[in-house]
Amino acid sequence: MSINITVVDEDGESREVEWRDNQTLLECLHKNQYPVLATCGGNASCATCHAFLDPEHFPASGERTEEEEDLLEMIDDVATETSRLSCQTEYHDELDGATVTLKPGM
């Protein structure tokens, strides 16, 4: 199974990409050639894979873990209510049509 999401990159360019059900958002971004750092290797310990989900689809992304909340608090100068760590964002059918925005410099 798969869904389509729109990714807005650091330059403001948007492109629709396919997100497969066996991938995290980070894996989807890497597969589609987005240079998301993920310094910790996707283990929720660095926040360099931070992304923004559009408010309409954010609830479908699931609950943030305590570790994710802690990391987002560390970057509270850029994090918002719709921030997620892409390594912790699991595939959900309800995210079909979502817009994911990558923060410049993250």
Phi and psi restraints in degrees (range 20) as a CNS / XPLOR table:
assign (resid 1 and name C) (resid 2 and name N)
       (resid 2 and name CA) (resid 2 and name C) 1.0 -157.7 20.0 2
assign (resid 2 and name N) (resid 2 and name CA)
       (resid 2 and name C) (resid 3 and name N) 1.0 162.9 20.0 2
assign (resid 2 and name C) (resid 3 and name N)
       (resid 3 and name CA) (resid 3 and name C) 1.0 -131.8 20.0 2
assign (resid 3 and name N) (resid 3 and name CA)
       (resid 3 and name C) (resid 4 and name N) 1.0 170.6 20.0 2
assign (resid 3 and name C) (resid 4 and name N)
       (resid 4 and name CA) (resid 4 and name C) 1.0 -114.0 20.0 2
assign (resid 4 and name N) (resid 4 and name CA)
       (resid 4 and name C) (resid 5 and name N) 1.0 134.5 20.0 2
assign (resid 4 and name C) (resid 5 and name N)
       (resid 5 and name CA) (resid 5 and name C) 1.0 -127.9 20.0 2
assign (resid 5 and name N) (resid 5 and name CA)
       (resid 5 and name C) (resid 6 and name N) 1.0 159.2 20.0 2
assign (resid 5 and name C) (resid 6 and name N)
       (resid 6 and name CA) (resid 6 and name C) 1.0 -104.1 20.0 2
assign (resid 6 and name N) (resid 6 and name CA)
       (resid 6 and name C) (resid 7 and name N) 1.0 129.6 20.0 2
assign (resid 6 and name C) (resid 7 and name N)
       (resid 7 and name CA) (resid 7 and name C) 1.0 -111.0 20.0 2
assign (resid 7 and name N) (resid 7 and name CA)
       (resid 7 and name C) (resid 8 and name N) 1.0 127.0 20.0 2
assign (resid 7 and name C) (resid 8 and name N)
       (resid 8 and name CA) (resid 8 and name C) 1.0 -103.1 20.0 2
assign (resid 8 and name N) (resid 8 and name CA)
       (resid 8 and name C) (resid 9 and name N) 1.0 115.6 20.0 2
assign (resid 8 and name C) (resid 9 and name N)
       (resid 9 and name CA) (resid 9 and name C) 1.0 -82.0 20.0 2
assign (resid 9 and name N) (resid 9 and name CA)
       (resid 9 and name C) (resid 10 and name N) 1.0 -176.8 20.0 2
assign (resid 9 and name C) (resid 10 and name N)
       (resid 10 and name CA) (resid 10 and name C) 1.0 -64.4 20.0 2
assign (resid 10 and name N) (resid 10 and name CA)
       (resid 10 and name C) (resid 11 and name N) 1.0 -19.0 20.0 2
assign (resid 10 and name C) (resid 11 and name N)
       (resid 11 and name CA) (resid 11 and name C) 1.0 -95.4 20.0 2
assign (resid 11 and name N) (resid 11 and name CA)
       (resid 11 and name C) (resid 12 and name N) 1.0 2.6 20.0 2
assign (resid 11 and name C) (resid 12 and name N)
       (resid 12 and name CA) (resid 12 and name C) 1.0 85.7 20.0 2
assign (resid 12 and name N) (resid 12 and name CA)
       (resid 12 and name C) (resid 13 and name N) 1.0 3.8 20.0 2
assign (resid 12 and name C) (resid 13 and name N)
       (resid 13 and name CA) (resid 13 and name C) 1.0 -79.4 20.0 2
assign (resid 13 and name N) (resid 13 and name CA)
       (resid 13 and name C) (resid 14 and name N) 1.0 136.6 20.0 2
assign (resid 13 and name C) (resid 14 and name N)
       (resid 14 and name CA) (resid 14 and name C) 1.0 -115.5 20.0 2
assign (resid 14 and name N) (resid 14 and name CA)
       (resid 14 and name C) (resid 15 and name N) 1.0 147.1 20.0 2
assign (resid 14 and name C) (resid 15 and name N)
       (resid 15 and name CA) (resid 15 and name C) 1.0 -150.9 20.0 2
assign (resid 15 and name N) (resid 15 and name CA)
       (resid 15 and name C) (resid 16 and name N) 1.0 140.0 20.0 2
assign (resid 15 and name C) (resid 16 and name N)
       (resid 16 and name CA) (resid 16 and name C) 1.0 -85.0 20.0 2
assign (resid 16 and name N) (resid 16 and name CA)
       (resid 16 and name C) (resid 17 and name N) 1.0 134.0 20.0 2
assign (resid 16 and name C) (resid 17 and name N)
       (resid 17 and name CA) (resid 17 and name C) 1.0 -132.1 20.0 2
assign (resid 17 and name N) (resid 17 and name CA)
       (resid 17 and name C) (resid 18 and name N) 1.0 160.9 20.0 2
assign (resid 17 and name C) (resid 18 and name N)
       (resid 18 and name CA) (resid 18 and name C) 1.0 -93.5 20.0 2
assign (resid 18 and name N) (resid 18 and name CA)
       (resid 18 and name C) (resid 19 and name N) 1.0 135.3 20.0 2
assign (resid 18 and name C) (resid 19 and name N)
       (resid 19 and name CA) (resid 19 and name C) 1.0 -117.9 20.0 2
assign (resid 19 and name N) (resid 19 and name CA)
       (resid 19 and name C) (resid 20 and name N) 1.0 117.6 20.0 2
assign (resid 19 and name C) (resid 20 and name N)
       (resid 20 and name CA) (resid 20 and name C) 1.0 -87.7 20.0 2
assign (resid 20 and name N) (resid 20 and name CA)
       (resid 20 and name C) (resid 21 and name N) 1.0 151.0 20.0 2
assign (resid 20 and name C) (resid 21 and name N)
       (resid 21 and name CA) (resid 21 and name C) 1.0 -68.1 20.0 2
assign (resid 21 and name N) (resid 21 and name CA)
       (resid 21 and name C) (resid 22 and name N) 1.0 -12.0 20.0 2
assign (resid 21 and name C) (resid 22 and name N)
       (resid 22 and name CA) (resid 22 and name C) 1.0 -99.2 20.0 2
assign (resid 22 and name N) (resid 22 and name CA)
       (resid 22 and name C) (resid 23 and name N) 1.0 15.9 20.0 2
assign (resid 22 and name C) (resid 23 and name N)
       (resid 23 and name CA) (resid 23 and name C) 1.0 -120.3 20.0 2
assign (resid 23 and name N) (resid 23 and name CA)
       (resid 23 and name C) (resid 24 and name N) 1.0 150.0 20.0 2
assign (resid 23 and name C) (resid 24 and name N)
       (resid 24 and name CA) (resid 24 and name C) 1.0 -80.9 20.0 2
assign (resid 24 and name N) (resid 24 and name CA)
       (resid 24 and name C) (resid 25 and name N) 1.0 170.3 20.0 2
assign (resid 24 and name C) (resid 25 and name N)
       (resid 25 and name CA) (resid 25 and name C) 1.0 -61.0 20.0 2
assign (resid 25 and name N) (resid 25 and name CA)
       (resid 25 and name C) (resid 26 and name N) 1.0 -39.8 20.0 2
assign (resid 25 and name C) (resid 26 and name N)
       (resid 26 and name CA) (resid 26 and name C) 1.0 -59.0 20.0 2
assign (resid 26 and name N) (resid 26 and name CA)
       (resid 26 and name C) (resid 27 and name N) 1.0 -45.5 20.0 2
assign (resid 26 and name C) (resid 27 and name N)
       (resid 27 and name CA) (resid 27 and name C) 1.0 -62.8 20.0 2
assign (resid 27 and name N) (resid 27 and name CA)
       (resid 27 and name C) (resid 28 and name N) 1.0 -39.3 20.0 2
assign (resid 27 and name C) (resid 28 and name N)
       (resid 28 and name CA) (resid 28 and name C) 1.0 -61.7 20.0 2
assign (resid 28 and name N) (resid 28 and name CA)
       (resid 28 and name C) (resid 29 and name N) 1.0 -46.0 20.0 2
assign (resid 28 and name C) (resid 29 and name N)
       (resid 29 and name CA) (resid 29 and name C) 1.0 -62.3 20.0 2
assign (resid 29 and name N) (resid 29 and name CA)
       (resid 29 and name C) (resid 30 and name N) 1.0 -44.9 20.0 2
assign (resid 29 and name C) (resid 30 and name N)
       (resid 30 and name CA) (resid 30 and name C) 1.0 -63.7 20.0 2
assign (resid 30 and name N) (resid 30 and name CA)
       (resid 30 and name C) (resid 31 and name N) 1.0 -42.9 20.0 2
assign (resid 30 and name C) (resid 31 and name N)
       (resid 31 and name CA) (resid 31 and name C) 1.0 -60.3 20.0 2
assign (resid 31 and name N) (resid 31 and name CA)
       (resid 31 and name C) (resid 32 and name N) 1.0 -30.9 20.0 2
assign (resid 31 and name C) (resid 32 and name N)
       (resid 32 and name CA) (resid 32 and name C) 1.0 -96.8 20.0 2
assign (resid 32 and name N) (resid 32 and name CA)
       (resid 32 and name C) (resid 33 and name N) 1.0 21.5 20.0 2
assign (resid 32 and name C) (resid 33 and name N)
       (resid 33 and name CA) (resid 33 and name C) 1.0 68.6 20.0 2
assign (resid 33 and name N) (resid 33 and name CA)
       (resid 33 and name C) (resid 34 and name N) 1.0 26.9 20.0 2
assign (resid 33 and name C) (resid 34 and name N)
       (resid 34 and name CA) (resid 34 and name C) 1.0 -88.9 20.0 2
assign (resid 34 and name N) (resid 34 and name CA)
       (resid 34 and name C) (resid 35 and name N) 1.0 129.3 20.0 2
assign (resid 34 and name C) (resid 35 and name N)
       (resid 35 and name CA) (resid 35 and name C) 1.0 -82.7 20.0 2
assign (resid 35 and name N) (resid 35 and name CA)
       (resid 35 and name C) (resid 36 and name N) 1.0 60.4 20.0 2
assign (resid 35 and name C) (resid 36 and name N)
       (resid 36 and name CA) (resid 36 and name C) 1.0 -77.8 20.0 2
assign (resid 36 and name N) (resid 36 and name CA)
       (resid 36 and name C) (resid 37 and name N) 1.0 128.1 20.0 2
assign (resid 36 and name C) (resid 37 and name N)
       (resid 37 and name CA) (resid 37 and name C) 1.0 -60.4 20.0 2
assign (resid 37 and name N) (resid 37 and name CA)
       (resid 37 and name C) (resid 38 and name N) 1.0 -61.8 20.0 2
assign (resid 37 and name C) (resid 38 and name N)
       (resid 38 and name CA) (resid 38 and name C) 1.0 51.2 20.0 2
assign (resid 38 and name N) (resid 38 and name CA)
       (resid 38 and name C) (resid 39 and name N) 1.0 56.5 20.0 2
assign (resid 38 and name C) (resid 39 and name N)
       (resid 39 and name CA) (resid 39 and name C) 1.0 -53.2 20.0 2
assign (resid 39 and name N) (resid 39 and name CA)
       (resid 39 and name C) (resid 40 and name N) 1.0 -34.3 20.0 2
assign (resid 39 and name C) (resid 40 and name N)
       (resid 40 and name CA) (resid 40 and name C) 1.0 -84.2 20.0 2
assign (resid 40 and name N) (resid 40 and name CA)
       (resid 40 and name C) (resid 41 and name N) 1.0 1.0 20.0 2
assign (resid 40 and name C) (resid 41 and name N)
       (resid 41 and name CA) (resid 41 and name C) 1.0 79.3 20.0 2
assign (resid 41 and name N) (resid 41 and name CA)
       (resid 41 and name C) (resid 42 and name N) 1.0 19.7 20.0 2
assign (resid 41 and name C) (resid 42 and name N)
       (resid 42 and name CA) (resid 42 and name C) 1.0 84.8 20.0 2
assign (resid 42 and name N) (resid 42 and name CA)
       (resid 42 and name C) (resid 43 and name N) 1.0 29.0 20.0 2
assign (resid 42 and name C) (resid 43 and name N)
       (resid 43 and name CA) (resid 43 and name C) 1.0 -106.2 20.0 2
assign (resid 43 and name N) (resid 43 and name CA)
       (resid 43 and name C) (resid 44 and name N) 1.0 17.1 20.0 2
assign (resid 43 and name C) (resid 44 and name N)
       (resid 44 and name CA) (resid 44 and name C) 1.0 55.8 20.0 2
assign (resid 44 and name N) (resid 44 and name CA)
       (resid 44 and name C) (resid 45 and name N) 1.0 48.9 20.0 2
assign (resid 44 and name C) (resid 45 and name N)
       (resid 45 and name CA) (resid 45 and name C) 1.0 -136.8 20.0 2
assign (resid 45 and name N) (resid 45 and name CA)
       (resid 45 and name C) (resid 46 and name N) 1.0 15.2 20.0 2
assign (resid 45 and name C) (resid 46 and name N)
       (resid 46 and name CA) (resid 46 and name C) 1.0 -140.4 20.0 2
assign (resid 46 and name N) (resid 46 and name CA)
       (resid 46 and name C) (resid 47 and name N) 1.0 -26.9 20.0 2
assign (resid 46 and name C) (resid 47 and name N)
       (resid 47 and name CA) (resid 47 and name C) 1.0 71.3 20.0 2
assign (resid 47 and name N) (resid 47 and name CA)
       (resid 47 and name C) (resid 48 and name N) 1.0 11.8 20.0 2
assign (resid 47 and name C) (resid 48 and name N)
       (resid 48 and name CA) (resid 48 and name C) 1.0 -79.6 20.0 2
assign (resid 48 and name N) (resid 48 and name CA)
       (resid 48 and name C) (resid 49 and name N) 1.0 -2.0 20.0 2
assign (resid 48 and name C) (resid 49 and name N)
       (resid 49 and name CA) (resid 49 and name C) 1.0 -106.1 20.0 2
assign (resid 49 and name N) (resid 49 and name CA)
       (resid 49 and name C) (resid 50 and name N) 1.0 19.9 20.0 2
assign (resid 49 and name C) (resid 50 and name N)
       (resid 50 and name CA) (resid 50 and name C) 1.0 -57.3 20.0 2
assign (resid 50 and name N) (resid 50 and name CA)
       (resid 50 and name C) (resid 51 and name N) 1.0 136.1 20.0 2
assign (resid 50 and name C) (resid 51 and name N)
       (resid 51 and name CA) (resid 51 and name C) 1.0 -145.0 20.0 2
assign (resid 51 and name N) (resid 51 and name CA)
       (resid 51 and name C) (resid 52 and name N) 1.0 163.6 20.0 2
assign (resid 51 and name C) (resid 52 and name N)
       (resid 52 and name CA) (resid 52 and name C) 1.0 -110.8 20.0 2
assign (resid 52 and name N) (resid 52 and name CA)
       (resid 52 and name C) (resid 53 and name N) 1.0 133.3 20.0 2
assign (resid 52 and name C) (resid 53 and name N)
       (resid 53 and name CA) (resid 53 and name C) 1.0 -99.9 20.0 2
assign (resid 53 and name N) (resid 53 and name CA)
       (resid 53 and name C) (resid 54 and name N) 1.0 148.9 20.0 2
assign (resid 53 and name C) (resid 54 and name N)
       (resid 54 and name CA) (resid 54 and name C) 1.0 -66.3 20.0 2
assign (resid 54 and name N) (resid 54 and name CA)
       (resid 54 and name C) (resid 55 and name N) 1.0 146.4 20.0 2
assign (resid 54 and name C) (resid 55 and name N)
       (resid 55 and name CA) (resid 55 and name C) 1.0 -56.6 20.0 2
assign (resid 55 and name N) (resid 55 and name CA)
       (resid 55 and name C) (resid 56 and name N) 1.0 -34.3 20.0 2
assign (resid 55 and name C) (resid 56 and name N)
       (resid 56 and name CA) (resid 56 and name C) 1.0 -63.1 20.0 2
assign (resid 56 and name N) (resid 56 and name CA)
       (resid 56 and name C) (resid 57 and name N) 1.0 -38.4 20.0 2
assign (resid 56 and name C) (resid 57 and name N)
       (resid 57 and name CA) (resid 57 and name C) 1.0 -97.8 20.0 2
assign (resid 57 and name N) (resid 57 and name CA)
       (resid 57 and name C) (resid 58 and name N) 1.0 -10.6 20.0 2
assign (resid 57 and name C) (resid 58 and name N)
       (resid 58 and name CA) (resid 58 and name C) 1.0 -52.8 20.0 2
assign (resid 58 and name N) (resid 58 and name CA)
       (resid 58 and name C) (resid 59 and name N) 1.0 -45.6 20.0 2
assign (resid 58 and name C) (resid 59 and name N)
       (resid 59 and name CA) (resid 59 and name C) 1.0 -57.5 20.0 2
assign (resid 59 and name N) (resid 59 and name CA)
       (resid 59 and name C) (resid 60 and name N) 1.0 -30.1 20.0 2
assign (resid 59 and name C) (resid 60 and name N)
       (resid 60 and name CA) (resid 60 and name C) 1.0 -72.3 20.0 2
assign (resid 60 and name N) (resid 60 and name CA)
       (resid 60 and name C) (resid 61 and name N) 1.0 -11.2 20.0 2
assign (resid 60 and name C) (resid 61 and name N)
       (resid 61 and name CA) (resid 61 and name C) 1.0 -78.8 20.0 2
assign (resid 61 and name N) (resid 61 and name CA)
       (resid 61 and name C) (resid 62 and name N) 1.0 -6.4 20.0 2
assign (resid 61 and name C) (resid 62 and name N)
       (resid 62 and name CA) (resid 62 and name C) 1.0 89.9 20.0 2
assign (resid 62 and name N) (resid 62 and name CA)
       (resid 62 and name C) (resid 63 and name N) 1.0 178.9 20.0 2
assign (resid 62 and name C) (resid 63 and name N)
       (resid 63 and name CA) (resid 63 and name C) 1.0 -80.7 20.0 2
assign (resid 63 and name N) (resid 63 and name CA)
       (resid 63 and name C) (resid 64 and name N) 1.0 142.1 20.0 2
assign (resid 63 and name C) (resid 64 and name N)
       (resid 64 and name CA) (resid 64 and name C) 1.0 -75.6 20.0 2
assign (resid 64 and name N) (resid 64 and name CA)
       (resid 64 and name C) (resid 65 and name N) 1.0 143.5 20.0 2
assign (resid 64 and name C) (resid 65 and name N)
       (resid 65 and name CA) (resid 65 and name C) 1.0 -77.0 20.0 2
assign (resid 65 and name N) (resid 65 and name CA)
       (resid 65 and name C) (resid 66 and name N) 1.0 166.5 20.0 2
assign (resid 65 and name C) (resid 66 and name N)
       (resid 66 and name CA) (resid 66 and name C) 1.0 -61.5 20.0 2
assign (resid 66 and name N) (resid 66 and name CA)
       (resid 66 and name C) (resid 67 and name N) 1.0 -39.4 20.0 2
assign (resid 66 and name C) (resid 67 and name N)
       (resid 67 and name CA) (resid 67 and name C) 1.0 -63.2 20.0 2
assign (resid 67 and name N) (resid 67 and name CA)
       (resid 67 and name C) (resid 68 and name N) 1.0 -41.6 20.0 2
assign (resid 67 and name C) (resid 68 and name N)
       (resid 68 and name CA) (resid 68 and name C) 1.0 -64.8 20.0 2
assign (resid 68 and name N) (resid 68 and name CA)
       (resid 68 and name C) (resid 69 and name N) 1.0 -44.7 20.0 2
assign (resid 68 and name C) (resid 69 and name N)
       (resid 69 and name CA) (resid 69 and name C) 1.0 -56.8 20.0 2
assign (resid 69 and name N) (resid 69 and name CA)
       (resid 69 and name C) (resid 70 and name N) 1.0 -44.6 20.0 2
assign (resid 69 and name C) (resid 70 and name N)
       (resid 70 and name CA) (resid 70 and name C) 1.0 -61.2 20.0 2
assign (resid 70 and name N) (resid 70 and name CA)
       (resid 70 and name C) (resid 71 and name N) 1.0 -43.6 20.0 2
assign (resid 70 and name C) (resid 71 and name N)
       (resid 71 and name CA) (resid 71 and name C) 1.0 -67.4 20.0 2
assign (resid 71 and name N) (resid 71 and name CA)
       (resid 71 and name C) (resid 72 and name N) 1.0 -39.3 20.0 2
assign (resid 71 and name C) (resid 72 and name N)
       (resid 72 and name CA) (resid 72 and name C) 1.0 -66.2 20.0 2
assign (resid 72 and name N) (resid 72 and name CA)
       (resid 72 and name C) (resid 73 and name N) 1.0 -33.0 20.0 2
assign (resid 72 and name C) (resid 73 and name N)
       (resid 73 and name CA) (resid 73 and name C) 1.0 -64.3 20.0 2
assign (resid 73 and name N) (resid 73 and name CA)
       (resid 73 and name C) (resid 74 and name N) 1.0 -33.1 20.0 2
assign (resid 73 and name C) (resid 74 and name N)
       (resid 74 and name CA) (resid 74 and name C) 1.0 -66.2 20.0 2
assign (resid 74 and name N) (resid 74 and name CA)
       (resid 74 and name C) (resid 75 and name N) 1.0 -25.6 20.0 2
assign (resid 74 and name C) (resid 75 and name N)
       (resid 75 and name CA) (resid 75 and name C) 1.0 -112.9 20.0 2
assign (resid 75 and name N) (resid 75 and name CA)
       (resid 75 and name C) (resid 76 and name N) 1.0 36.4 20.0 2
assign (resid 75 and name C) (resid 76 and name N)
       (resid 76 and name CA) (resid 76 and name C) 1.0 -62.4 20.0 2
assign (resid 76 and name N) (resid 76 and name CA)
       (resid 76 and name C) (resid 77 and name N) 1.0 -11.7 20.0 2
assign (resid 76 and name C) (resid 77 and name N)
       (resid 77 and name CA) (resid 77 and name C) 1.0 -73.2 20.0 2
assign (resid 77 and name N) (resid 77 and name CA)
       (resid 77 and name C) (resid 78 and name N) 1.0 -19.1 20.0 2
assign (resid 77 and name C) (resid 78 and name N)
       (resid 78 and name CA) (resid 78 and name C) 1.0 -122.7 20.0 2
assign (resid 78 and name N) (resid 78 and name CA)
       (resid 78 and name C) (resid 79 and name N) 1.0 -22.4 20.0 2
assign (resid 78 and name C) (resid 79 and name N)
       (resid 79 and name CA) (resid 79 and name C) 1.0 -71.4 20.0 2
assign (resid 79 and name N) (resid 79 and name CA)
       (resid 79 and name C) (resid 80 and name N) 1.0 147.9 20.0 2
assign (resid 79 and name C) (resid 80 and name N)
       (resid 80 and name CA) (resid 80 and name C) 1.0 -129.3 20.0 2
assign (resid 80 and name N) (resid 80 and name CA)
       (resid 80 and name C) (resid 81 and name N) 1.0 -176.3 20.0 2
assign (resid 80 and name C) (resid 81 and name N)
       (resid 81 and name CA) (resid 81 and name C) 1.0 -63.9 20.0 2
assign (resid 81 and name N) (resid 81 and name CA)
       (resid 81 and name C) (resid 82 and name N) 1.0 -21.4 20.0 2
assign (resid 81 and name C) (resid 82 and name N)
       (resid 82 and name CA) (resid 82 and name C) 1.0 -106.9 20.0 2
assign (resid 82 and name N) (resid 82 and name CA)
       (resid 82 and name C) (resid 83 and name N) 1.0 19.2 20.0 2
assign (resid 82 and name C) (resid 83 and name N)
       (resid 83 and name CA) (resid 83 and name C) 1.0 -78.2 20.0 2
assign (resid 83 and name N) (resid 83 and name CA)
       (resid 83 and name C) (resid 84 and name N) 1.0 143.4 20.0 2
assign (resid 83 and name C) (resid 84 and name N)
       (resid 84 and name CA) (resid 84 and name C) 1.0 -141.6 20.0 2
assign (resid 84 and name N) (resid 84 and name CA)
       (resid 84 and name C) (resid 85 and name N) 1.0 153.8 20.0 2
assign (resid 84 and name C) (resid 85 and name N)
       (resid 85 and name CA) (resid 85 and name C) 1.0 -85.0 20.0 2
assign (resid 85 and name N) (resid 85 and name CA)
       (resid 85 and name C) (resid 86 and name N) 1.0 124.1 20.0 2
assign (resid 85 and name C) (resid 86 and name N)
       (resid 86 and name CA) (resid 86 and name C) 1.0 -64.4 20.0 2
assign (resid 86 and name N) (resid 86 and name CA)
       (resid 86 and name C) (resid 87 and name N) 1.0 -25.6 20.0 2
assign (resid 86 and name C) (resid 87 and name N)
       (resid 87 and name CA) (resid 87 and name C) 1.0 -70.1 20.0 2
assign (resid 87 and name N) (resid 87 and name CA)
       (resid 87 and name C) (resid 88 and name N) 1.0 -19.3 20.0 2
assign (resid 87 and name C) (resid 88 and name N)
       (resid 88 and name CA) (resid 88 and name C) 1.0 -105.2 20.0 2
assign (resid 88 and name N) (resid 88 and name CA)
       (resid 88 and name C) (resid 89 and name N) 1.0 1.0 20.0 2
assign (resid 88 and name C) (resid 89 and name N)
       (resid 89 and name CA) (resid 89 and name C) 1.0 -95.7 20.0 2
assign (resid 89 and name N) (resid 89 and name CA)
       (resid 89 and name C) (resid 90 and name N) 1.0 109.5 20.0 2
assign (resid 89 and name C) (resid 90 and name N)
       (resid 90 and name CA) (resid 90 and name C) 1.0 -85.5 20.0 2
assign (resid 90 and name N) (resid 90 and name CA)
       (resid 90 and name C) (resid 91 and name N) 1.0 154.8 20.0 2
assign (resid 90 and name C) (resid 91 and name N)
       (resid 91 and name CA) (resid 91 and name C) 1.0 -63.2 20.0 2
assign (resid 91 and name N) (resid 91 and name CA)
       (resid 91 and name C) (resid 92 and name N) 1.0 135.5 20.0 2
assign (resid 91 and name C) (resid 92 and name N)
       (resid 92 and name CA) (resid 92 and name C) 1.0 -142.5 20.0 2
assign (resid 92 and name N) (resid 92 and name CA)
       (resid 92 and name C) (resid 93 and name N) 1.0 136.9 20.0 2
assign (resid 92 and name C) (resid 93 and name N)
       (resid 93 and name CA) (resid 93 and name C) 1.0 -54.2 20.0 2
assign (resid 93 and name N) (resid 93 and name CA)
       (resid 93 and name C) (resid 94 and name N) 1.0 -32.6 20.0 2
assign (resid 93 and name C) (resid 94 and name N)
       (resid 94 and name CA) (resid 94 and name C) 1.0 -68.8 20.0 2
assign (resid 94 and name N) (resid 94 and name CA)
       (resid 94 and name C) (resid 95 and name N) 1.0 -9.5 20.0 2
assign (resid 94 and name C) (resid 95 and name N)
       (resid 95 and name CA) (resid 95 and name C) 1.0 -86.5 20.0 2
assign (resid 95 and name N) (resid 95 and name CA)
       (resid 95 and name C) (resid 96 and name N) 1.0 1.2 20.0 2
assign (resid 95 and name C) (resid 96 and name N)
       (resid 96 and name CA) (resid 96 and name C) 1.0 -57.6 20.0 2
assign (resid 96 and name N) (resid 96 and name CA)
       (resid 96 and name C) (resid 97 and name N) 1.0 128.3 20.0 2
assign (resid 96 and name C) (resid 97 and name N)
       (resid 97 and name CA) (resid 97 and name C) 1.0 88.2 20.0 2
assign (resid 97 and name N) (resid 97 and name CA)
       (resid 97 and name C) (resid 98 and name N) 1.0 -0.6 20.0 2
assign (resid 97 and name C) (resid 98 and name N)
       (resid 98 and name CA) (resid 98 and name C) 1.0 -67.2 20.0 2
assign (resid 98 and name N) (resid 98 and name CA)
       (resid 98 and name C) (resid 99 and name N) 1.0 155.8 20.0 2
assign (resid 98 and name C) (resid 99 and name N)
       (resid 99 and name CA) (resid 99 and name C) 1.0 -111.5 20.0 2
assign (resid 99 and name N) (resid 99 and name CA)
       (resid 99 and name C) (resid 100 and name N) 1.0 128.0 20.0 2
assign (resid 99 and name C) (resid 100 and name N)
       (resid 100 and name CA) (resid 100 and name C) 1.0 -114.5 20.0 2
assign (resid 100 and name N) (resid 100 and name CA)
       (resid 100 and name C) (resid 101 and name N) 1.0 125.9 20.0 2
assign (resid 100 and name C) (resid 101 and name N)
       (resid 101 and name CA) (resid 101 and name C) 1.0 -112.1 20.0 2
assign (resid 101 and name N) (resid 101 and name CA)
       (resid 101 and name C) (resid 102 and name N) 1.0 129.4 20.0 2
assign (resid 101 and name C) (resid 102 and name N)
       (resid 102 and name CA) (resid 102 and name C) 1.0 -92.8 20.0 2
assign (resid 102 and name N) (resid 102 and name CA)
       (resid 102 and name C) (resid 103 and name N) 1.0 133.1 20.0 2
assign (resid 102 and name C) (resid 103 and name N)
       (resid 103 and name CA) (resid 103 and name C) 1.0 -80.9 20.0 2
assign (resid 103 and name N) (resid 103 and name CA)
       (resid 103 and name C) (resid 104 and name N) 1.0 129.4 20.0 2
assign (resid 103 and name C) (resid 104 and name N)
       (resid 104 and name CA) (resid 104 and name C) 1.0 -55.2 20.0 2
assign (resid 104 and name N) (resid 104 and name CA)
       (resid 104 and name C) (resid 105 and name N) 1.0 134.8 20.0 2
assign (resid 104 and name C) (resid 105 and name N)
       (resid 105 and name CA) (resid 105 and name C) 1.0 80.5 20.0 2
assign (resid 105 and name N) (resid 105 and name CA)
       (resid 105 and name C) (resid 106 and name N) 1.0 3.7 20.0 2
